Amino acid sequence: MGWYRKLFRRLFSWFEVVAIVGIAIALFVFGVGVIWATLSPLPAIENFESRRVAESTKIYDRTGNIILYDVHGSMRRTEVPIENISRYIRNATVAIEDDTFYQHNGFRPLSFIRAVLVNLHLRGGIAGQGGSTITQQVVKNALLTKDKTIVRKAKEIILALRLERIYTKDEILQTYLNEAPYGGTLYGAEEASRYFFGVSAADVTLAQSAYLAALPQAPTRYSPYGTRRSELDDRKNLVLRRMYELGYIREEEYRAARDETVVFQSREETGIKAAHFVFYVREYLEDTYGPDVVTNGGLQVITTLDYDLQKKAEEIVRERALENKTKFNAENAGLVAIDPKTGQILAMVGSRGFFDPDIDGMVNVTVMPRQPGSAFKPFVYATAFEKGYTPETVVFDLKTQFTAHCAPNDLETHDDCYAPGNYDNVFRGPMTLRDALAQSVNVPAVKTLYLAGVEASIGLARRVGITTLADAGRYGLTLVLGGGEVYLLDMTAAYATFANDGIKNPPVAILRITDDVKKTLEEYKAKSERVTDAQVARSPFMIMLSP
């Protein structure tokens, strides 16, 4: 019997003996798992096609090229067809994840056995080492739980074999690349490409593609924003080397990509742009389609925003607001720009700093009620012009008591008596309406409101774009000096009506919305309406523009 032991020891080392026994045990246990999986219910393969994949909603500028915001729940994902994913990404992923992807039928027995051996050595069980094909990973993510058990693994293999009989390799790879994790809430190559590099998955370079392919195995560990950037670089180089060895790239391409310095976008660059406008749009989307659709429905929203103009508007507001803080102790400011011919909102700035808590910067002052001051005067003068008064009509700029039951010679404002003054405490005597509006003199403005009528003036203001001031009975002669609250967005839209010769275009923020299957849900159509005579609308504007 001794010679048997000697021969056995010569033929097999202790490690080999352990490996053989381990394989035998693993195959036996796995065989039991396969039998159990076969006898237990399996998810219907038809569920693969009908499953719902959460996609984040993208809000773009008017060009459709700049993402202002990515609205998502627990996942940021944008599905794209495989032809919109760079061949570099496809080949890099296959090279590092499953280099025989195009040859196997969904399962690689040798890779599975190798994984078992490594796991036995590491005492990590099946979960410690991979061995799964891309097809198996698709099945695991789409149809199964994340349980790390023999039975789940057996089901994964059975379903992968079935999936390969129904779908093409490109369809399976497309699914993988649209659903693979790339770190945090990022899922799918398209989302990762835009987040890390600011380009679509169709436009990434070879080196960028290698970085993307390096991430799904351990996206947190290899995060480009983490402390293991050198490990990510090493894995990227491994991806490139495998691509070269498999014939996907030439040697010069391999060396150039290996030595290329790839810059990842800073996290600030990947954040929200035009924040107040974006949340204005998001509120509309949620009111119209519901929060769940907005968060997970994969809407593509092309807005009216001109991002170049928006950046200038933000700069102007920031600079002027800080000047006003120094000069007038005014903490904040807002700005809206609208195209009078279309009503499209080109810029919206709701504060001088969205992330500044000291000024409640997240509050969008453009849609908050504020007193407009003398900016309301053009509506009153336009109403007077509608009633037949002209820019040459004369009123007297004299200290005047406007409350009937107060003494005419009581020229002070107190209790319920109203006798307004001018901003410079100067009274100019007889003035034309033209001069009174051009110089923004208060007393003639109040007299013009008296002549035009409060109710009629509010009526015109609402016709041209003001949406507040619904109850005319609540307002008196102070209205012309800003006694009623309005929205800056409304004021801009109303002034745009004047600029458009009395033709109103309601403010609009969206050009087009499509869903996750590219069906158009809504599209901008002009809703022009003449609300006042062209000359009536033009007169206040021309007066204010006059020197």
URSUL-V840887 format. One record per backbone hydrogen bond with DSSP energy under -0.5 kcal/mol. NH is the residue of the N-H (numbers start at 1). CO is the residue of the C=O. E is the energy in kcal/mol with one decimal. If there is no record, write none. Layout:
nh->NH co->CO e->E
nh->NH co->CO e->E
This chain:
nh->4 co->1 e->-0.6
nh->5 co->1 e->-1.4
nh->6 co->2 e->-2.4
nh->7 co->3 e->-2.5
nh->8 co->4 e->-2.7
nh->9 co->5 e->-2.7
nh->10 co->6 e->-2.1
nh->11 co->7 e->-2.2
nh->12 co->8 e->-2.5
nh->17 co->13 e->-2.4
nh->18 co->14 e->-2.8
nh->19 co->15 e->-2.7
nh->20 co->16 e->-2.9
nh->21 co->17 e->-2.8
nh->22 co->18 e->-2.9
nh->23 co->19 e->-3.0
nh->24 co->20 e->-2.5
nh->25 co->21 e->-2.8
nh->26 co->22 e->-3.1
nh->27 co->23 e->-3.3
nh->28 co->24 e->-2.2
nh->29 co->25 e->-3.1
nh->30 co->26 e->-3.1
nh->31 co->27 e->-2.6
nh->32 co->28 e->-2.3
nh->33 co->29 e->-2.2
nh->34 co->30 e->-2.7
nh->35 co->31 e->-2.3
nh->36 co->32 e->-2.8
nh->37 co->33 e->-3.1
nh->38 co->34 e->-2.6
nh->39 co->35 e->-2.1
nh->40 co->36 e->-2.1
nh->47 co->44 e->-1.8
nh->48 co->45 e->-1.5
nh->49 co->45 e->-0.5
nh->49 co->46 e->-0.7
nh->50 co->46 e->-1.4
nh->51 co->47 e->-1.3
nh->53 co->51 e->-0.6
nh->54 co->52 e->-0.6
nh->55 co->296 e->-2.7
nh->56 co->77 e->-2.1
nh->57 co->71 e->-2.6
nh->57 co->294 e->-0.5
nh->58 co->299 e->-2.6
nh->59 co->69 e->-2.6
nh->60 co->58 e->-0.6
nh->60 co->301 e->-3.4
nh->61 co->66 e->-1.9
nh->62 co->305 e->-2.7
nh->64 co->61 e->-1.1
nh->67 co->65 e->-0.6
nh->68 co->59 e->-2.9
nh->68 co->66 e->-0.7
nh->69 co->59 e->-1.5
nh->71 co->57 e->-3.1
nh->71 co->69 e->-0.6
nh->72 co->70 e->-0.6
nh->73 co->75 e->-0.7
nh->73 co->295 e->-0.6
nh->76 co->185 e->-4.7
nh->77 co->75 e->-0.6
nh->78 co->187 e->-0.5
nh->84 co->81 e->-2.1
nh->85 co->82 e->-1.8
nh->86 co->84 e->-0.5
nh->86 co->201 e->-2.3
nh->90 co->86 e->-2.0
nh->91 co->87 e->-2.8
nh->92 co->88 e->-2.6
nh->93 co->89 e->-2.5
nh->94 co->90 e->-2.3
nh->95 co->91 e->-2.6
nh->96 co->92 e->-1.8
nh->97 co->93 e->-2.6
nh->98 co->94 e->-1.9
nh->101 co->98 e->-2.0
nh->103 co->100 e->-2.0
nh->104 co->100 e->-2.3
nh->105 co->107 e->-0.5
nh->109 co->107 e->-0.6
nh->112 co->108 e->-2.1
nh->113 co->109 e->-2.6
nh->114 co->110 e->-2.6
nh->115 co->111 e->-2.2
nh->116 co->112 e->-2.2
nh->117 co->113 e->-2.4
nh->118 co->114 e->-2.3
nh->119 co->115 e->-2.4
nh->120 co->116 e->-2.5
nh->121 co->117 e->-2.3
nh->122 co->118 e->-2.4
nh->123 co->119 e->-0.9
nh->124 co->119 e->-2.4
nh->125 co->119 e->-0.7
nh->128 co->124 e->-0.5
nh->128 co->125 e->-1.2
nh->129 co->126 e->-0.5
nh->137 co->133 e->-2.3
nh->138 co->134 e->-2.3
nh->139 co->135 e->-2.3
nh->140 co->136 e->-2.9
nh->141 co->137 e->-2.3
nh->142 co->138 e->-2.3
nh->143 co->139 e->-3.0
nh->144 co->139 e->-1.0
nh->144 co->140 e->-0.7
nh->149 co->147 e->-1.1
nh->153 co->149 e->-2.0
nh->154 co->150 e->-2.5
nh->155 co->151 e->-2.5
nh->156 co->152 e->-2.2
nh->157 co->153 e->-2.0
nh->158 co->154 e->-2.4
nh->159 co->155 e->-2.8
nh->160 co->156 e->-2.1
nh->161 co->157 e->-2.2
nh->162 co->158 e->-1.7
nh->163 co->159 e->-2.9
nh->164 co->160 e->-2.1
nh->165 co->161 e->-0.8
nh->165 co->162 e->-0.8
nh->166 co->162 e->-0.8
nh->166 co->163 e->-1.0
nh->167 co->163 e->-2.7
nh->172 co->168 e->-2.1
nh->173 co->169 e->-2.9
nh->174 co->170 e->-2.7
nh->175 co->171 e->-1.9
nh->176 co->172 e->-2.3
nh->177 co->173 e->-2.8
nh->178 co->174 e->-1.4
nh->179 co->175 e->-1.0
nh->179 co->176 e->-1.0
nh->180 co->176 e->-1.9
nh->182 co->186 e->-2.5
nh->183 co->186 e->-0.6
nh->186 co->183 e->-2.4
nh->187 co->76 e->-2.8
nh->188 co->180 e->-2.9
nh->189 co->177 e->-3.3
nh->192 co->188 e->-2.2
nh->193 co->189 e->-2.6
nh->194 co->190 e->-2.1
nh->195 co->191 e->-2.4
nh->196 co->192 e->-2.9
nh->197 co->193 e->-2.2
nh->198 co->193 e->-0.7
nh->198 co->194 e->-0.9
nh->199 co->193 e->-1.1
nh->203 co->200 e->-1.5
nh->209 co->205 e->-2.4
nh->210 co->206 e->-2.0
nh->211 co->207 e->-1.8
nh->212 co->208 e->-2.2
nh->213 co->209 e->-2.6
nh->214 co->210 e->-1.3
nh->215 co->211 e->-0.7
nh->215 co->212 e->-1.0
nh->216 co->212 e->-0.7
nh->218 co->215 e->-1.4
nh->222 co->218 e->-2.6
nh->223 co->220 e->-1.1
nh->226 co->223 e->-1.8
nh->232 co->228 e->-1.8
nh->233 co->229 e->-2.6
nh->234 co->230 e->-2.3
nh->235 co->231 e->-2.3
nh->236 co->232 e->-2.7
nh->237 co->233 e->-2.2
nh->238 co->234 e->-1.9
nh->239 co->235 e->-2.4
nh->240 co->236 e->-2.2
nh->241 co->237 e->-2.5
nh->242 co->238 e->-2.5
nh->243 co->239 e->-2.3
nh->244 co->240 e->-2.3
nh->245 co->241 e->-2.7
nh->246 co->242 e->-2.1
nh->247 co->244 e->-1.2
nh->248 co->243 e->-2.6
nh->249 co->243 e->-0.9
nh->254 co->250 e->-2.4
nh->255 co->251 e->-2.6
nh->256 co->252 e->-2.2
nh->257 co->253 e->-2.6
nh->258 co->254 e->-2.3
nh->259 co->255 e->-1.9
nh->260 co->256 e->-0.9
nh->262 co->260 e->-0.8
nh->263 co->261 e->-0.5
nh->264 co->262 e->-0.6
nh->265 co->196 e->-3.3
nh->270 co->266 e->-1.1
nh->271 co->268 e->-1.2
nh->273 co->68 e->-2.6
nh->277 co->348 e->-0.5
nh->278 co->274 e->-2.6
nh->279 co->275 e->-2.4
nh->280 co->276 e->-1.6
nh->281 co->277 e->-2.4
nh->282 co->278 e->-2.9
nh->283 co->279 e->-2.1
nh->284 co->280 e->-1.4
nh->285 co->281 e->-2.5
nh->286 co->282 e->-2.8
nh->287 co->283 e->-2.2
nh->288 co->284 e->-2.1
nh->289 co->285 e->-3.4
nh->290 co->285 e->-0.6
nh->290 co->286 e->-1.3
nh->294 co->290 e->-1.8
nh->295 co->291 e->-2.4
nh->296 co->292 e->-2.8
nh->297 co->293 e->-2.2
nh->298 co->55 e->-2.0
nh->300 co->514 e->-2.7
nh->301 co->58 e->-3.0
nh->301 co->299 e->-0.6
nh->302 co->300 e->-0.6
nh->302 co->512 e->-2.9
nh->303 co->60 e->-1.6
nh->303 co->301 e->-0.7
nh->304 co->509 e->-1.9
nh->306 co->346 e->-2.1
nh->307 co->305 e->-0.8
nh->310 co->306 e->-2.7
nh->311 co->307 e->-2.3
nh->312 co->308 e->-1.7
nh->313 co->309 e->-2.6
nh->314 co->310 e->-2.6
nh->315 co->311 e->-1.9
nh->316 co->312 e->-2.6
nh->317 co->313 e->-2.6
nh->318 co->314 e->-2.3
nh->319 co->315 e->-2.5
nh->320 co->316 e->-3.0
nh->321 co->317 e->-2.5
nh->322 co->318 e->-1.5
nh->323 co->319 e->-1.8
nh->324 co->320 e->-2.8
nh->325 co->321 e->-2.0
nh->326 co->322 e->-1.6
nh->327 co->323 e->-2.5
nh->328 co->324 e->-3.1
nh->329 co->324 e->-0.6
nh->329 co->325 e->-0.9
nh->330 co->324 e->-1.5
nh->331 co->329 e->-0.7
nh->335 co->349 e->-2.2
nh->337 co->347 e->-2.4
nh->339 co->344 e->-2.2
nh->340 co->338 e->-0.7
nh->342 co->339 e->-1.4
nh->343 co->339 e->-3.4
nh->345 co->508 e->-2.6
nh->346 co->337 e->-2.9
nh->346 co->344 e->-0.6
nh->347 co->337 e->-1.5
nh->349 co->335 e->-3.1
nh->350 co->348 e->-0.5
nh->356 co->353 e->-1.7
nh->357 co->355 e->-0.9
nh->359 co->356 e->-1.0
nh->360 co->357 e->-1.2
nh->361 co->356 e->-2.8
nh->363 co->360 e->-2.3
nh->365 co->350 e->-2.2
nh->365 co->363 e->-1.0
nh->367 co->364 e->-1.6
nh->368 co->365 e->-1.0
nh->370 co->486 e->-2.8
nh->372 co->484 e->-0.9
nh->375 co->372 e->-1.6
nh->376 co->373 e->-1.6
nh->377 co->374 e->-1.8
nh->379 co->376 e->-1.2
nh->380 co->376 e->-0.9
nh->380 co->377 e->-0.6
nh->381 co->377 e->-2.3
nh->382 co->378 e->-2.4
nh->383 co->379 e->-1.8
nh->384 co->380 e->-2.1
nh->385 co->381 e->-2.3
nh->386 co->382 e->-2.1
nh->387 co->383 e->-1.5
nh->388 co->385 e->-1.3
nh->389 co->384 e->-2.1
nh->393 co->390 e->-1.8
nh->395 co->431 e->-2.9
nh->397 co->395 e->-0.5
nh->397 co->429 e->-3.2
nh->398 co->396 e->-1.5
nh->402 co->400 e->-0.6
nh->402 co->418 e->-3.1
nh->404 co->402 e->-0.6
nh->406 co->403 e->-1.6
nh->410 co->407 e->-2.2
nh->411 co->409 e->-1.3
nh->414 co->412 e->-0.7
nh->414 co->417 e->-0.9
nh->417 co->414 e->-3.7
nh->419 co->417 e->-0.5
nh->425 co->422 e->-1.5
nh->429 co->397 e->-2.0
nh->431 co->395 e->-3.3
nh->433 co->393 e->-2.0
nh->434 co->391 e->-2.6
nh->436 co->432 e->-2.6
nh->437 co->433 e->-2.4
nh->438 co->434 e->-2.6
nh->439 co->435 e->-2.3
nh->440 co->437 e->-0.9
nh->441 co->436 e->-2.3
nh->445 co->441 e->-1.0
nh->446 co->442 e->-2.3
nh->447 co->443 e->-2.2
nh->448 co->444 e->-2.3
nh->449 co->445 e->-2.2
nh->450 co->446 e->-2.1
nh->451 co->447 e->-2.1
nh->452 co->448 e->-2.9
nh->453 co->449 e->-3.1
nh->457 co->453 e->-2.2
nh->458 co->454 e->-2.5
nh->459 co->455 e->-2.2
nh->460 co->456 e->-2.3
nh->461 co->457 e->-2.4
nh->462 co->458 e->-2.5
nh->463 co->459 e->-1.9
nh->464 co->460 e->-2.3
nh->465 co->461 e->-0.8
nh->466 co->461 e->-2.7
nh->472 co->470 e->-0.9
nh->474 co->471 e->-1.8
nh->475 co->472 e->-1.7
nh->479 co->476 e->-1.7
nh->480 co->477 e->-0.9
nh->481 co->478 e->-1.3
nh->482 co->479 e->-1.9
nh->483 co->478 e->-1.5
nh->486 co->370 e->-2.9
nh->488 co->365 e->-0.5
nh->489 co->366 e->-2.5
nh->491 co->487 e->-2.5
nh->492 co->488 e->-2.5
nh->493 co->489 e->-2.1
nh->494 co->490 e->-2.8
nh->495 co->491 e->-2.6
nh->496 co->492 e->-2.1
nh->497 co->493 e->-1.4
nh->498 co->494 e->-1.6
nh->499 co->495 e->-2.4
nh->500 co->496 e->-1.3
nh->501 co->498 e->-1.6
nh->502 co->497 e->-2.4
nh->503 co->497 e->-0.6
nh->503 co->500 e->-1.1
nh->504 co->502 e->-0.6
nh->504 co->529 e->-3.7
nh->508 co->343 e->-2.4
nh->511 co->302 e->-3.1
nh->512 co->302 e->-1.8
nh->513 co->522 e->-2.6
nh->514 co->300 e->-2.1
nh->515 co->519 e->-2.2
nh->516 co->297 e->-0.7
nh->518 co->515 e->-1.9
nh->521 co->513 e->-3.2
nh->522 co->513 e->-1.3
nh->524 co->511 e->-3.4
nh->529 co->504 e->-1.7
nh->531 co->502 e->-2.9
nh->531 co->529 e->-0.5
nh->532 co->502 e->-1.1
nh->537 co->533 e->-2.4
nh->538 co->534 e->-2.4
nh->539 co->535 e->-2.2
nh->540 co->536 e->-0.8
nh->541 co->537 e->-0.8
nh->542 co->538 e->-2.9
nh->543 co->539 e->-2.5
nh->544 co->540 e->-2.4
nh->545 co->541 e->-1.7
nh->546 co->542 e->-1.0
nh->546 co->543 e->-0.7
